[in-house]
Amino acid sequence: MSTAREQPIFSTRAHVFQIDPATKRNWIPAGKHALTVSYFYDATRNVYRIISIGGAKAIINSTVTPNMTFTKTSQKFGQWADSRANTVYGLGFASEQHLTQFAEKFQEVKEAARLAREKSQDGGELTSPALGLSTHQVPPTPLVSANGPPSDEKLFRSQSAEAPGPAERERLKKMLSEGSVGEVQWEAEFFALQDSNNKLAGALREANAAAAQWRQQLEAQRAEAERLRQRVAELETQIAAEPTPVSEKEGPGEVLEQLESLVQTKDQEIQTLKSQAGGPREAPDTVEREETQQKVQDLETRNVELEHQLRMTERSLDEARADRERTRAELGRAAQLLDVRLFELSELREGLARLAEGTP
């Protein structure tokens, strides 16, 4: 933990990892979220430390010494070894820029620690090396998991400034020989895979919701298509059941000709009767004349009725033609609408098929 005499000179945010002390092969994440990692300077002792607090405990408490080395193992991941803490720390950053800033500050702090040690050994007056360091506070930035896997070749290259002996070097070599590239990569990318899985799960839920909506639309389209089919069948039945105003064997023209011929025949009969009634006859009988006149009146009346029937027949023919045209137009519109619905159904079916093929 930092004391009151220590001041932060640089802060950033990163995912913190430590090497597994049991296997010396795998990375152990300090938490699911990024933590604040800061450089602190103790002006009283001329000591620089890297500190990161997680909850109520210090996740990182590493004193920077001149012989330490911060190694970039990927574009977003870096590490250093601390022999005092008997561990290796790894940091996963949100971007390469954050990693570069932390590495540059590590180099500056290490150089300042070296100058402080040399002056203390010379016994000269100590000046604060921290004055030459530019205080740079990086605003906290939301991070993703470190996606740059550390390299085994550089994993334990850092050494402590506390003059590690041959035993320490042998231990570090043993740790390096036991390292597994695949396992280190998997451990470093663990949180990135978790984020990817969460995104895939969300996308799958959205795809399932869209598929359910498409199924509902497909059912509605099917119901509409069935209703249109029934309507077309009803119209065809209605057309078949309607009485034909004209005979299939006789066209409308033949019926009109027959009626006109009948009218002309009756006219001729009327004229004949009139001529017979008005012609010279010897002693015409009064009763016969009245019967003839009555027949003439009946024929005229019949002629009027036939003419009226002719007009009604022509009107019925016109109405039948109009009804037939309307029925044909309605059938055409129904057929067009049915074609549109069938096309939409085929598109929905293809969309569902593509969705089924793309869903894992």
Sequence and secondary structure as in RCSB ss.txt:
>XXXX:A:sequence
MSTAREQPIFSTRAHVFQIDPATKRNWIPAGKHALTVSYFYDATRNVYRIISIGGAKAIINSTVTPNMTFTKTSQ
KFGQWADSRANTVYGLGFASEQHLTQFAEKFQEVKEAARLAREKSQDGGELTSPALGLSTHQVPPTPLVSANGPP
SDEKLFRSQSAEAPGPAERERLKKMLSEGSVGEVQWEAEFFALQDSNNKLAGALREANAAAAQWRQQLEAQRAEA
ERLRQRVAELETQIAAEPTPVSEKEGPGEVLEQLESLVQTKDQEIQTLKSQAGGPREAPDTVEREETQQKVQDLE
TRNVELEHQLRMTERSLDEARADRERTRAELGRAAQLLDVRLFELSELREGLARLAEGTP
>XXXX:A:secstr
   TTEEEEEEEEEEEEEE TTTSSSEEES SS EEEEEEEETTTTEEEEEEEETTEEEEEEE  TT   EE SS
SEEEEEETTTTEEEEEE SSHHHHHHHHHHHHHHHHHHHHHHHHHHHT     GGGGS  EE          S  
 GGGTT    SS   HHHHHHHHHHHHH  HHHHHHHHTHHHHHHHHHHHHHHHHHHHHHHHHHHHHHHHHHHHH
HHHHHHHHHHHHHHHHS  SS SSS HHHHHHHHHHHHHHHHHHHHHHHHHHHS  SS  HHHHHHHHHHHHHHH
HHHHHHHHHHHHHHHHHHHHHHHHHHHHHHHHHHHHHHHHHHHHHHHHHHHHHHHHHH  
